[in-house]
Amino acid sequence: MYIINITNVVPNQLQEKWISWIKKNYLKKYSNIKKISLIKVVEYLSSTDINYSLQYCFANKLEYDAFIKIGLPDFEKQTELHFGFNVTTFKSELKLICEV
């Protein structure tokens, strides 16, 4: 399984608005993806803002690459459109080795 993890650093004052946007608009747009998880990072020592992780799971490299090419730039564009440069995002590319 291939996973893209997008960490979002959301200022406290935008937290409710960002979560609402993710749930009501953005995640519906990509509901065809096998699995998407929205995770709140409970403890992140280097920031006073709230950190959220979006994890998109893909069965194969082809689906993963298609999302990287189209879906990821769309996410970045939509985030900037709705929140300007107030929400910082960065990605990690992961590959599941073992699941218990």
C-alpha positions as CSV (number, residue, x, y, z in Angstrom):
1,M,0.0,0.0,0.0
2,Y,1.2,3.5,-0.8
3,I,0.4,6.4,1.5
4,I,0.7,10.1,1.1
5,N,0.7,11.9,4.5
6,I,0.0,15.6,4.3
7,T,0.6,17.4,7.6
8,N,-1.3,20.7,8.0
9,V,-0.3,23.3,10.6
10,V,-3.5,25.2,11.3
11,P,-3.5,28.3,13.5
12,N,-5.8,28.0,16.5
13,Q,-8.2,30.7,15.2
14,L,-8.8,28.8,11.9
15,Q,-9.1,25.3,13.3
16,E,-12.9,25.0,13.2
17,K,-13.2,26.6,9.8
18,W,-10.4,24.4,8.4
19,I,-11.9,21.1,9.8
20,S,-15.4,22.1,8.4
21,W,-13.9,22.8,5.0
22,I,-12.0,19.5,5.0
23,K,-15.0,17.4,6.0
24,K,-17.8,19.2,4.0
25,N,-16.0,20.0,0.8
26,Y,-12.5,18.6,0.3
27,L,-12.9,15.0,1.4
28,K,-16.1,14.6,-0.6
29,K,-14.2,15.5,-3.7
30,Y,-11.9,12.6,-3.2
31,S,-14.3,10.0,-1.9
32,N,-13.3,7.6,-4.6
33,I,-9.9,7.0,-2.8
34,K,-9.9,3.7,-1.0
35,K,-9.1,5.2,2.4
36,I,-8.6,8.7,3.7
37,S,-7.9,9.4,7.3
38,L,-8.0,12.8,9.1
39,I,-5.9,12.6,12.2
40,K,-5.2,15.3,14.8
41,V,-1.6,15.3,15.9
42,V,-2.0,15.3,19.7
43,E,1.5,16.4,20.7
44,Y,3.9,18.3,18.5
45,L,6.5,20.1,20.5
46,S,7.7,22.7,18.1
47,S,4.4,24.5,17.5
48,T,1.6,26.2,19.4
49,D,-0.7,25.8,16.4
50,I,-2.7,22.6,15.8
51,N,-1.3,20.0,13.5
52,Y,-3.5,17.6,11.5
53,S,-2.5,14.8,9.2
54,L,-4.4,13.7,6.1
55,Q,-3.4,10.2,5.0
56,Y,-4.5,9.0,1.6
57,C,-4.0,5.3,1.0
58,F,-3.6,3.7,-2.4
59,A,-3.6,0.1,-3.5
60,N,-0.9,0.6,-6.1
61,K,1.8,2.9,-7.3
62,L,-0.2,4.0,-10.4
63,E,-3.1,5.4,-8.3
64,Y,-0.6,7.0,-5.9
65,D,1.3,8.7,-8.7
66,A,-2.0,10.0,-10.3
67,F,-2.9,11.6,-7.0
68,I,0.6,13.1,-6.6
69,K,0.3,14.6,-10.1
70,I,-3.3,15.9,-9.8
71,G,-4.8,15.6,-6.3
72,L,-1.9,17.0,-4.3
73,P,-1.5,20.2,-6.4
74,D,-5.3,20.6,-6.2
75,F,-5.2,20.3,-2.4
76,E,-2.4,22.9,-2.1
77,K,-4.3,25.2,-4.5
78,Q,-7.6,24.9,-2.6
79,T,-5.9,25.3,0.8
80,E,-4.3,28.5,-0.4
81,L,-7.5,29.7,-2.0
82,H,-9.5,29.2,1.2
83,F,-6.9,30.1,3.9
84,G,-4.1,32.1,2.1
85,F,-0.7,31.3,3.5
86,N,-2.1,30.8,7.1
87,V,-2.1,27.0,6.9
88,T,1.3,25.4,6.3
89,T,1.4,22.0,4.6
90,F,4.1,19.5,4.0
91,K,4.0,15.9,2.7
92,S,5.6,12.6,3.5
93,E,5.5,9.7,1.0
94,L,5.1,6.4,2.8
95,K,4.9,2.7,1.8
96,L,3.3,0.2,4.1
97,I,5.7,-2.6,4.8
98,C,3.8,-4.6,7.3
99,E,0.4,-4.4,9.0
100,V,-0.5,-6.3,12.2
